[in-house]
């Protein structure tokens, strides 16, 4: 070995010994300061670009900018791990942590650090809320205790104004007024049919219901006391019906159709139809005025010869009749309570005449004819 090579080896051995001695000093100093070996190496040799560490264990990790302002903080608390991101103004804009029930929470904030969006988890499912400028939830969405989705749209004070949800029959939509009363509901009824309810403005009492049944569509209208006052629906035969009710819910009128045509009936307080306007089996119009038992007392109708009028007494005896003869002449007849004709007025092309009967003799009538005859 030449002299020059031996000198270089001796110099290298001296340098290695010095590095070993220096490293021991750093380890002792770092141990006194509570730093790990990784810190010793970093302090000894400076930055190590591209170096990858498999595991870093610490209770809190902070990332700062060139001025020392914290931008990221990873730590922990009594409920679990935490992650906070700050903007360059020092305001927290992104937060992830566990709540007191150990559920995950994600918070997004504006540039002033005011929470705008929250995402969380609970035993029933996920939850999302969106805040307004006053940090009051304007929209919330989540899962209810039955495992069904629910969305609420709130006003500026956080009071729910519209809600969308689901129940055992289907979807549900509700609209509330500023007093907190439900004024509109749309949902499926127990028979899985669509139903729309428009309610009272203050108490939330039912106002109008639009729905359907086995026969077709139906509309019900209620008064302020919750009593049904009008009802529109389809009959079993598929015909339209409109019914009105009094303030205690008793039906008082019916506008409908039957096999012969349209009909209108009005009822009294005993729920008896006392006025009827309808079409008879011959397709002709009839107007009937009835007593409190529903018996016809006055009838306006049409027969084969023309219009007709009949008036009955309480014993169902026709005592007044007016109609057209087969020839088209007018007749007016007044009878007694036993249906015996007592007075007859007849008009014809040639003349008019009056006949009347004495009670003692019903066989021959006295007759008054026109002077010309």
WODA-V224361 format. One record per residue. N is the residue number from 0. SS is DSSP state (@ for helix, = for strand, . for the rest). PSI is psi as a letter, one per 40 degrees, with the letter a starting at -180 (none if undefined). BURIAL is # if it has 16 or more other C-alpha atoms within 10 Angstrom, else .. Layout:
[[N/SS/PSI/BURIAL] [N/SS/PSI/BURIAL]]
//
This chain:
[[0/./h/.] [1/./i/.] [2/@/d/.] [3/@/d/.] [4/@/d/.] [5/@/d/.] [6/@/d/.] [7/@/d/.] [8/@/d/.] [9/@/d/.] [10/@/d/.] [11/@/d/.] [12/@/d/.] [13/@/d/.] [14/@/d/.] [15/@/d/.] [16/@/d/.] [17/@/d/.] [18/@/d/.] [19/@/d/.] [20/@/d/.] [21/@/d/.] [22/@/d/.] [23/@/d/.] [24/@/d/.] [25/@/d/#] [26/@/d/#] [27/@/d/.] [28/@/d/.] [29/@/d/#] [30/@/d/.] [31/@/d/.] [32/@/e/.] [33/./e/.] [34/./i/.] [35/./i/.] [36/@/d/.] [37/@/d/.] [38/@/d/.] [39/@/d/#] [40/@/d/.] [41/@/d/.] [42/@/d/.] [43/@/d/.] [44/@/e/.] [45/./a/.] [46/./i/.] [47/./g/.] [48/./h/.] [49/./e/.] [50/./h/.] [51/./h/.] [52/./h/.] [53/./d/.] [54/./h/.] [55/./h/.] [56/./h/.] [57/./i/.] [58/./d/.] [59/./h/.] [60/=/h/.] [61/=/h/.] [62/=/h/.] [63/=/i/.] [64/./a/.] [65/./d/.] [66/./e/.] [67/./e/.] [68/./h/.] [69/=/h/#] [70/=/d/#] [71/=/h/#] [72/=/h/#] [73/=/h/#] [74/=/a/#] [75/=/i/.] [76/=/a/.] [77/./d/.] [78/./e/.] [79/=/a/.] [80/=/i/.] [81/=/i/#] [82/=/h/#] [83/=/h/#] [84/=/h/#] [85/=/i/#] [86/./i/#] [87/./e/.] [88/./e/.] [89/./e/.] [90/./h/#] [91/=/h/#] [92/=/e/#] [93/=/h/#] [94/=/h/#] [95/=/h/#] [96/=/i/#] [97/=/h/#] [98/./a/.] [99/./d/.] [100/./e/.] [101/./f/.] [102/./i/.] [103/=/i/#] [104/=/h/#] [105/=/h/#] [106/=/h/#] [107/=/h/#] [108/=/i/#] [109/./a/.] [110/./e/.] [111/./e/.] [112/./e/#] [113/./h/#] [114/=/h/#] [115/=/d/#] [116/=/h/#] [117/=/h/#] [118/=/h/#] [119/=/i/#] [120/=/i/#] [121/./i/.] [122/./d/.] [123/./d/.] [124/./a/.] [125/=/i/#] [126/=/i/#] [127/=/h/#] [128/=/i/#] [129/=/h/#] [130/=/i/#] [131/./a/#] [132/./d/.] [133/./e/.] [134/./f/.] [135/./h/#] [136/=/h/#] [137/=/d/#] [138/=/h/#] [139/=/i/#] [140/=/i/#] [141/=/a/#] [142/=/h/#] [143/./a/#] [144/./e/.] [145/./e/.] [146/./e/.] [147/./i/.] [148/=/i/#] [149/=/h/#] [150/=/h/#] [151/=/h/#] [152/=/h/#] [153/=/i/#] [154/./a/.] [155/./e/.] [156/./e/.] [157/./e/#] [158/./h/#] [159/=/h/#] [160/=/d/#] [161/=/h/#] [162/=/i/#] [163/=/h/#] [164/=/a/#] [165/=/i/#] [166/./a/.] [167/./e/.] [168/./d/.] [169/./a/.] [170/=/i/#] [171/=/h/#] [172/=/h/#] [173/=/i/#] [174/=/h/#] [175/=/i/#] [176/./a/#] [177/./e/.] [178/./e/.] [179/./e/.] [180/./i/#] [181/=/h/#] [182/=/e/#] [183/=/h/#] [184/=/h/#] [185/=/h/#] [186/=/i/#] [187/=/h/#] [188/./a/#] [189/./e/.] [190/./e/.] [191/./f/.] [192/./i/.] [193/=/i/#] [194/=/h/#] [195/=/h/#] [196/=/h/#] [197/=/h/#] [198/=/i/#] [199/./i/#] [200/./d/#] [201/./d/.] [202/./e/.] [203/./e/#] [204/./i/#] [205/=/h/#] [206/=/d/#] [207/=/h/#] [208/=/h/#] [209/=/h/#] [210/=/a/#] [211/=/i/#] [212/=/a/.] [213/./d/.] [214/./e/.] [215/=/a/.] [216/=/i/#] [217/=/i/#] [218/=/h/#] [219/=/h/#] [220/=/h/#] [221/=/i/#] [222/./a/#] [223/./e/#] [224/./e/.] [225/./e/#] [226/./h/#] [227/=/h/#] [228/=/e/#] [229/=/i/#] [230/=/h/#] [231/=/h/#] [232/=/i/#] [233/=/h/#] [234/./i/#] [235/./d/.] [236/./e/.] [237/./e/.] [238/./i/.] [239/=/i/#] [240/=/h/#] [241/=/h/#] [242/=/i/#] [243/=/i/#] [244/=/i/#] [245/./a/.] [246/./e/.] [247/./e/.] [248/./e/.] [249/./h/#] [250/=/h/#] [251/=/e/#] [252/=/i/#] [253/=/h/#] [254/=/h/#] [255/=/a/#] [256/=/i/#] [257/./a/.] [258/./d/.] [259/./d/.] [260/./a/.] [261/=/i/#] [262/=/i/#] [263/=/h/#] [264/=/h/#] [265/=/h/#] [266/=/i/#] [267/./a/#] [268/./e/.] [269/./e/.] [270/./f/.] [271/./h/#] [272/=/h/#] [273/=/e/#] [274/=/h/#] [275/=/h/#] [276/=/h/#] [277/=/a/#] [278/=/h/#] [279/./a/#] [280/./e/.] [281/./e/.] [282/./e/.] [283/./i/.] [284/=/i/#] [285/=/h/#] [286/=/h/#] [287/=/h/#] [288/=/h/#] [289/=/i/#] [290/./a/.] [291/./e/.] [292/./e/.] [293/./e/#] [294/./h/#] [295/=/h/#] [296/=/d/#] [297/=/h/#] [298/=/h/#] [299/=/h/#] [300/=/a/#] [301/=/h/#] [302/./a/.] [303/./d/.] [304/./e/.] [305/./a/.] [306/=/i/.] [307/=/i/#] [308/=/h/#] [309/=/h/#] [310/=/h/#] [311/=/i/#] [312/./a/.] [313/./e/.] [314/./e/.] [315/./f/.] [316/./h/#] [317/=/h/#] [318/=/e/#] [319/=/h/#] [320/=/i/#] [321/=/h/#] [322/=/a/#] [323/=/i/#] [324/./i/.] [325/./d/.] [326/./e/.] [327/./e/.] [328/./i/.] [329/=/i/#] [330/=/i/#] [331/=/h/#] [332/=/h/#] [333/=/h/#] [334/=/i/#] [335/./a/.] [336/./e/.] [337/./e/.] [338/./e/.] [339/./h/.] [340/=/h/#] [341/=/d/#] [342/=/h/#] [343/=/h/#] [344/=/h/#] [345/=/h/#] [346/=/h/#] [347/./a/.] [348/./d/.] [349/./d/.] [350/./i/.] [351/=/i/#] [352/=/i/.] [353/=/h/#] [354/=/i/#] [355/=/i/#] [356/=/h/#] [357/=/i/.] [358/./d/.] [359/./d/.] [360/=/h/.] [361/=/e/.] [362/=/d/.] [363/=/h/.] [364/=/i/#] [365/=/i/.] [366/=/h/.] [367/=/h/.] [368/=/i/.] [369/./i/.] [370/./d/.] [371/./d/.] [372/./none/.]]
//
